[in-house]
């Protein structure tokens, strides 16, 4: 009996020590797994963030002052230190697919029943797969999601440091660096294309604005683009006839320009060869000579 009691007295502490070791090792392994899980989740969030695995976003929020329209005029000033050339406000290509364009729409003309301060590009037989790039550093600050002919369309406005506004419309799928901003916009409603504010985001020239454009169901591949000098009104808007016909268009129509003339040389060479895309208005334009 005494031997049995002695063995039990020796074995019990060993068992306790062994259990402690197992618990400690198990705890360490569990903590390591937790750390790895947290790390992997953090890396995934940083890497993807809606922009694709392994790619860091170049999107940055900005507090740069933007020009504001007061009902008659734009109020603002060129950013301090901005290197501005109003003869060449665009610094990079509008699209690497520009050679696929089949026609152009002129800005400053009446198409259908409405006066259009913007122009556009038509890409026949491209199944909407046309890439559009931002042709200059700019700040995205407002946009719209709306339904037209049963399809969601996206419109965005951006401003440059030099007092130029760029408008893109009929975007079907925006680039990854715009996705989070577009998600801020209200749900699309039929024919309600009025713009809504977006937290201002700074984008670099060359940023992919859209990877798909136009109307997919109709296989109509087109994009609208307008360029506006906010610092001054265009010449035609100073005429009595234009004011009589379009006095309500002070915000954009009075500041629109012939953006064909402001593209980088390589883009100009391609666009200037294109025929007019509107059969009724043709090449008539208040902005383009």
C-alpha positions as CSV (number, residue, x, y, z in Angstrom):
1,X,0.0,0.0,0.0
2,X,2.8,2.4,0.8
3,X,4.5,1.7,-2.6
4,X,1.3,2.4,-4.4
5,X,0.8,5.7,-2.6
6,X,4.4,6.8,-3.3
7,X,4.0,6.1,-7.0
8,X,0.8,8.0,-7.1
9,X,2.5,10.9,-5.4
10,X,5.2,11.0,-8.0
11,X,3.0,10.5,-11.0
12,X,0.4,13.2,-10.2
13,X,2.9,16.1,-10.4
14,X,4.2,14.7,-13.7
15,X,0.8,14.6,-15.1
16,X,0.1,18.1,-14.0
17,X,3.4,19.4,-15.5
18,X,2.6,17.6,-18.8
19,X,-0.9,19.1,-18.9
20,X,0.6,22.6,-18.3
21,X,3.1,22.1,-21.1
22,X,0.3,21.0,-23.5
23,X,-1.9,23.9,-22.5
24,X,1.0,26.4,-23.0
25,X,2.0,24.9,-26.4
26,X,-1.6,24.8,-27.5
27,X,-2.0,28.4,-26.4
28,X,1.0,29.5,-28.3
29,X,-0.1,27.7,-31.5
30,X,-3.6,29.2,-31.2
31,X,-2.2,32.7,-30.7
32,X,0.1,32.2,-33.7
33,X,-2.9,31.2,-35.8
34,X,-4.8,34.2,-34.6
35,X,-1.9,36.5,-35.5
36,X,-1.6,34.9,-39.0
37,X,-5.4,35.3,-39.5
38,X,-5.3,39.0,-38.4
39,X,-2.3,39.6,-40.6
40,X,-3.8,37.9,-43.6
41,X,-7.0,39.8,-43.2
42,X,-5.2,43.1,-42.8
43,X,-3.0,42.4,-45.9
44,X,-6.1,41.4,-47.9
45,X,-7.9,44.6,-46.9
46,X,-4.9,46.7,-47.8
47,X,-4.2,44.8,-51.0
48,X,-7.7,44.7,-52.4
49,X,-9.7,47.6,-51.0
50,X,-11.8,47.2,-54.1
51,X,-8.9,47.7,-56.4
52,X,-7.6,44.2,-57.0
53,X,-5.3,41.8,-55.1
54,X,-1.7,43.0,-54.8
55,X,-2.4,46.5,-56.1
56,X,-2.1,49.5,-53.9
57,X,-4.6,52.2,-54.6
58,X,-3.2,55.6,-55.8
59,X,-6.5,57.3,-54.8
60,X,-6.1,60.1,-52.3
61,X,-8.7,62.2,-50.7
62,X,-8.0,65.9,-51.2
63,X,-9.0,69.2,-49.5
64,X,-8.0,71.3,-52.5
65,X,-10.4,74.2,-53.1
66,X,-12.8,73.7,-56.0
67,X,-14.5,76.2,-58.2
68,X,-18.2,76.8,-57.4
69,X,-21.0,78.0,-59.7
70,X,-23.0,80.8,-58.2
71,X,-25.9,80.7,-60.6
72,X,-24.3,83.0,-63.2
73,X,-20.5,82.6,-62.9
74,X,-17.9,80.3,-61.7
75,X,-16.0,81.4,-58.6
76,X,-12.5,80.2,-57.7
77,X,-8.9,80.6,-58.4
78,X,-6.0,78.6,-60.0
79,X,-4.2,76.5,-57.4
80,X,-1.1,78.0,-55.9
81,X,2.0,76.7,-57.7
82,X,0.0,75.1,-60.5
83,X,1.9,74.8,-63.8
84,X,-0.8,76.0,-66.2
85,X,-0.9,76.2,-70.0
86,X,-4.4,77.1,-71.2
87,X,-3.3,76.2,-74.8
88,X,-2.6,72.7,-73.7
89,X,-4.7,71.8,-70.6
90,X,-4.6,68.1,-71.4
91,X,-1.3,66.3,-70.9
92,X,-1.9,62.6,-71.7
93,X,-4.0,60.4,-74.0
94,X,-7.8,60.2,-73.7
95,X,-7.7,56.5,-74.7
96,X,-5.3,53.8,-75.8
97,X,-8.2,52.5,-78.0
98,X,-8.7,55.8,-79.8
99,X,-7.7,54.3,-83.1
100,X,-10.9,52.2,-82.9
101,X,-13.1,55.2,-83.0
102,X,-15.4,55.5,-86.0
103,X,-17.0,58.9,-85.6
104,X,-17.0,62.0,-83.4
105,X,-19.7,64.2,-82.0
106,X,-19.0,67.9,-82.0
107,X,-19.4,70.0,-78.9
108,X,-21.5,73.2,-79.1
109,X,-24.3,71.9,-81.3
110,X,-27.9,70.9,-81.1
111,X,-28.4,67.1,-81.2
112,X,-32.0,65.9,-81.1
113,X,-33.9,68.6,-79.3
114,X,-31.1,69.7,-76.9
115,X,-28.1,71.9,-77.1
116,X,-25.0,69.9,-76.2
117,X,-21.9,71.7,-74.8
118,X,-20.1,68.3,-74.8
119,X,-19.0,66.2,-77.7
120,X,-18.3,62.5,-77.9
121,X,-16.8,59.6,-79.6
122,X,-18.4,56.6,-81.3
123,X,-16.8,53.2,-81.5
124,X,-18.8,50.9,-83.8
125,X,-18.5,47.1,-83.4
126,X,-16.5,47.2,-80.2
127,X,-19.0,45.5,-77.8
128,X,-18.5,48.4,-75.3
129,X,-15.0,47.3,-74.5
130,X,-13.3,50.6,-74.9
131,X,-10.9,52.1,-72.3
132,X,-11.1,55.8,-71.4
133,X,-8.3,57.5,-69.5
134,X,-8.1,60.7,-67.5
135,X,-6.0,63.0,-69.8
136,X,-4.8,65.3,-67.0
137,X,-4.3,65.3,-63.2
138,X,-7.7,66.2,-61.8
139,X,-10.1,66.0,-58.8
140,X,-13.2,63.9,-59.0
141,X,-15.9,65.7,-57.0
142,X,-19.4,64.9,-58.4
143,X,-21.3,62.5,-60.5
144,X,-24.4,60.6,-61.3
145,X,-25.8,57.1,-61.8
146,X,-28.9,57.0,-63.8
147,X,-31.0,54.8,-66.1
148,X,-31.3,55.5,-69.8
149,X,-33.1,53.1,-72.0
150,X,-33.1,50.6,-69.2
151,X,-29.4,50.6,-68.7
152,X,-27.3,52.2,-65.9
153,X,-25.1,55.0,-67.1
154,X,-22.5,56.9,-65.1
155,X,-21.6,60.6,-65.4
156,X,-18.7,62.2,-63.6
157,X,-17.2,65.7,-63.3
158,X,-13.6,66.5,-62.5
159,X,-11.7,69.8,-62.0
160,X,-8.0,70.5,-62.6
161,X,-5.8,72.8,-60.6
162,X,-5.8,75.2,-63.5
163,X,-9.5,75.9,-63.6
164,X,-10.7,73.4,-66.2
165,X,-13.7,71.1,-65.8
166,X,-13.9,67.7,-67.5
167,X,-17.2,65.8,-67.9
168,X,-17.5,62.2,-68.9
169,X,-20.8,60.5,-69.6
170,X,-22.1,57.1,-70.7
171,X,-19.6,55.2,-68.7
172,X,-20.8,51.6,-68.3
173,X,-18.1,50.3,-66.0
174,X,-15.7,52.7,-64.2
175,X,-12.0,51.9,-63.5
176,X,-11.1,50.4,-60.1
177,X,-9.8,53.7,-58.7
178,X,-13.2,55.3,-59.1
179,X,-15.3,52.4,-57.9
180,X,-15.6,53.4,-54.3
181,X,-16.5,57.0,-55.2
182,X,-19.2,55.9,-57.6
183,X,-20.6,53.6,-54.9
184,X,-21.3,56.8,-52.8
185,X,-23.8,58.0,-55.4
186,X,-27.6,57.5,-55.0
187,X,-29.1,54.5,-56.7
188,X,-29.9,55.1,-60.4
189,X,-33.3,56.3,-61.4
190,X,-34.7,56.6,-64.9
191,X,-33.6,59.7,-66.7
192,X,-32.4,61.4,-63.5
193,X,-28.9,62.4,-64.4
194,X,-28.5,65.4,-62.1
195,X,-25.1,65.3,-60.3
196,X,-24.5,64.6,-56.7
197,X,-21.4,65.5,-54.6
198,X,-18.7,63.0,-54.0
199,X,-15.9,63.3,-51.4
200,X,-13.2,64.9,-53.5
201,X,-10.6,62.4,-54.7
202,X,-7.4,63.3,-56.5
203,X,-6.6,61.3,-59.6
204,X,-3.5,61.2,-61.7
205,X,-3.3,61.6,-65.5
206,X,-3.6,58.2,-67.1
207,X,-6.0,56.8,-64.5
208,X,-8.5,54.4,-66.1
209,X,-11.8,56.2,-66.1
210,X,-13.8,53.4,-67.7
211,X,-13.2,49.9,-69.1
212,X,-16.6,49.7,-70.7
213,X,-18.7,52.5,-72.2
214,X,-22.1,53.0,-73.8
215,X,-25.2,50.8,-73.9
216,X,-24.5,47.0,-73.6
217,X,-27.9,45.8,-74.5
218,X,-28.1,47.9,-77.6
219,X,-24.4,47.2,-78.4
220,X,-24.0,51.0,-78.8
221,X,-20.4,51.9,-77.9
222,X,-20.2,55.7,-77.3
223,X,-18.8,58.1,-74.7
224,X,-19.5,61.7,-74.1
225,X,-16.7,64.1,-73.2
226,X,-16.8,67.8,-72.5
227,X,-14.1,70.3,-71.6
228,X,-14.8,73.7,-70.0
229,X,-12.6,76.7,-69.1
230,X,-14.1,77.9,-65.8
231,X,-11.9,81.0,-65.8
232,X,-13.7,82.7,-68.7
233,X,-16.7,82.4,-70.9
234,X,-16.4,81.4,-74.6
235,X,-16.8,83.9,-77.4
236,X,-20.1,82.6,-78.8
237,X,-21.8,82.9,-75.4
238,X,-21.2,86.7,-75.5
239,X,-23.4,87.1,-78.6
240,X,-27.0,88.3,-78.3
241,X,-28.3,85.4,-80.4
242,X,-26.7,82.7,-78.2
243,X,-27.9,84.4,-75.0
244,X,-31.4,84.6,-76.4
245,X,-31.4,80.9,-77.3
246,X,-29.3,79.4,-74.5
247,X,-29.4,81.8,-71.5
248,X,-30.0,78.9,-69.2
249,X,-26.7,77.3,-70.1
250,X,-24.4,79.6,-68.2
251,X,-22.9,76.9,-66.1
252,X,-21.4,74.7,-68.8
253,X,-22.5,75.9,-72.3
254,X,-21.0,79.3,-71.8
255,X,-17.6,77.8,-70.9
256,X,-17.4,74.9,-73.4
257,X,-14.5,74.6,-75.8
258,X,-13.7,72.6,-78.9
259,X,-11.9,69.9,-77.1
260,X,-10.6,68.3,-80.3
261,X,-8.1,71.2,-80.4
262,X,-6.9,70.5,-76.8
263,X,-6.0,66.8,-77.1
264,X,-2.4,65.8,-77.2
265,X,-1.0,65.8,-80.7
266,X,-1.2,62.0,-81.2
267,X,-4.8,62.0,-80.1
268,X,-5.6,65.0,-82.3
269,X,-4.2,63.2,-85.4
270,X,-6.6,60.4,-84.9
271,X,-9.7,62.4,-83.9
272,X,-9.4,64.9,-86.6
273,X,-9.7,62.2,-89.3
274,X,-13.1,61.1,-87.9
275,X,-16.3,61.9,-89.7
276,X,-19.2,63.7,-87.8
277,X,-21.3,61.2,-85.9
278,X,-24.6,63.0,-85.9
279,X,-26.4,62.8,-89.3
280,X,-28.5,66.0,-88.7
281,X,-26.0,68.3,-87.0
282,X,-23.0,67.1,-88.8
283,X,-19.9,69.2,-88.1
284,X,-21.8,72.4,-87.2
285,X,-20.5,73.7,-83.9
286,X,-20.5,77.0,-82.0
287,X,-17.1,76.0,-80.6
288,X,-15.2,74.4,-83.4
289,X,-14.2,76.2,-86.6
